[in-house]
């Protein structure tokens, strides 16, 4: 008989068979990363030998085998009964004195002179394997104080080897029940009930993008994240800049954190959820330096294991120390081929019933089944969509029959989200009201393909599923295919598409959807007279005493997210090109925008940047770019000036940028491009080339201004065509002039993907890059490659 107890400092990752996956991982981290300052609370674990001593000492092995032989392995109709009977067998048995004495002695060694609180966690010997890892199959008990409560918790952990969900899990993964032992980890308690806790993935959990560390956190115990009871704070950390010591947090999202889980003084419940004070809801659970420290530890853990990891962290509210309390392999994206991408597109929409956070990117249709608890499992038919308030591990056997999952509560790291990713089904979590808005038995469509937000529509809508295999796709030799991107929420998924970077990043999407407020309304906030407007701005920015900083942070984070997704490839950011009527629609915008008869030809683009009406707003745009490039280190960001009418105007804008910290003399890697979308840009291209680093042809504006067509007019829109000879001559001229000046030139537009002959025309003129929307990229690449082949044929 080997030892019944092993201390963490005697355990390594090779001891999974003795102490299970969780405890083996904790021991490995405790031993291998302590010298790198990764803080792991000390502890010990009971071994598989200890479990078999208990089982055989009470003659339970045959009884359990006989009981499990009665399990209905087709419908699992008696799973609840079998599980209860198995747990009763274990709980009615006695722990051997030898084991009891060993645990009590090790607890004393851990405590010293005074009993301390410990966390008691189950760790099965087949748990957390790379090919099979369902979190939360067995029980854990927190804040256990004293020998008697410790022994009771150990006994309950042994019994939890036979929870209904654990039995079903082993059946699904073809593990023999009588060959799995349960080890119990006993670890010094981190008092996160008095501070905060959370989870961390060393990749972006939705897309599987490997260069992001995703950290989420709540006040109090982390069970609120697992259960999905509250919406946590989220932080995205970019690994390459973390390693370079830059400010690597590219995105911060403040969660509502409505509840805080703390320990209960009641003998009937170990924990209680209390209302989070209003000031705490508006405060991030971690300071930036704490986010960075957790991210650095996560990187060390990933480097040690050489694979993506799923990590739990906690902060002690008494000592203010941070700790890593669990680490296991990430099993969902680690087994996927990133070159295989399934794209989903809705063909139509209907009545919107509810919305929340999208998990995955799929669409599914089916019958909604509104369930109140796992006890209603018999109502769910295979292929139906579960609609419920919240899920827990007890739901696991039920959810395996679901085509999709919808919850009122929860976030990206909640139990429902984890299970949905594991099962490969879409989920919409944190809807707030889905159980009220969706009728039991009605047909619905769950759409997770529209970005970070998931939508539930009435009825069964039509959709397309397009399978992409980029494994063997080679990019064109001479002409770079680039993407047009505006939505940061789609950036990580789009990064897996074959591309040479982002040729056009429009910041208008970020301003409209994330900032929402006119920049001048933030600059002049104290001068606003309309109280309703002030109240609305205050609601959006209330956690920002400095209203200008709100704009800078939101815009910088949106740009940085896209820049990180495509790093180190170029991301060319076009500065704001709203028309006055579009700017007026932003919160507080009407006060600062003139009414124009033809906004398309009015106060837009470069002319705004040095004008007193908008100069201070442009300063905020520059501040955001400077933050991304200088502080975050994402120097792959290039800047592009739209609608620059004259060379003199271009010089003015460059001077204003210089005054706002975007100075090419001080930062030689900074490149400033200009849109070629006005005939003057073409006719005076040599002069524009003398002050700018490159061009991007805006084919829509250049065509409409060459042909004198308002492309928004339905009456004359039939005459609009980039392939008109006059438009093509303009493009030919600017490409030739740019090449002669040694400046890069690209084009952004739909035509090269729609018309192979137009792509051939651009390639033959020697254009450096063509940028496409994501849905046109593959067709565009095909057209470029065909064009390059024809060009070679002509040359030879």
Secondary structure, DSSP 8 states (H G I E B T S, - for coil): ---SEEEGGG--GGGHHHHHHHHHHHHHHHHHSGGGT--B--EEEE-HHHHHHHHHHTT-HHHHHHHHTT--TTT-TTHHHHHHHHHHHHHTS---HHHHHHHHHHHHHHHTTS--EEEEEEEETTTTBTTB--TTSS-EEEEEESHHHHHHHHHHHHHGGG-HHHHHHHHHTT--GGG--EEEEEEE---GGGSEEEEEESS-TTT--TTEEEEEEEEB-THHHHHT-S--EEEEEEHHHHHTTS--EEEEE-----EEEEE-SSSS-SEEEEE--HHHHTS-SS-HHHHHHHHHHHHHHHHHHTS-EEEEEEE-TTT--EEEEEEEE--SGGGS-TTEEEEEEES----EEEEEEEESS-EEEEEEEE-SSGGGGGG--TT-EEEES---GGGHHHHTT-SEEEESS--TTSHHHHHHHHHT-EEEE--SSHHHHS-TT-EEEEE--SSSEEEEEES---EEEEEEE-TT----SSSEEEEEE--GGGHHHHTTSS-S-EEEEESHHHIIIII-B-HHHHHTGGG---HHHHHHHHHHHTT-SSHHHHHHHHHHHHHHHHHHHHTTS-EEEE-----HHHHHTSBT-GGG----S-GGGSS-THHHHTSTTTHHHHHHHHHHHHIIIIIS--TTEEEEE-----HHHHHHHHHHHHHTT--TTT-TT--EEEEE-SHHHHHTHHHHHHH-SEEEEEHHHHHHHHHT--TT-TTTGGG--TTSHHHHHHHHHHHHHHHHTT-EEEEESSHHHH-HHHHHHHHHHT-SEEEE-HHHHHHHHHHHHHHHHHHHHHH-
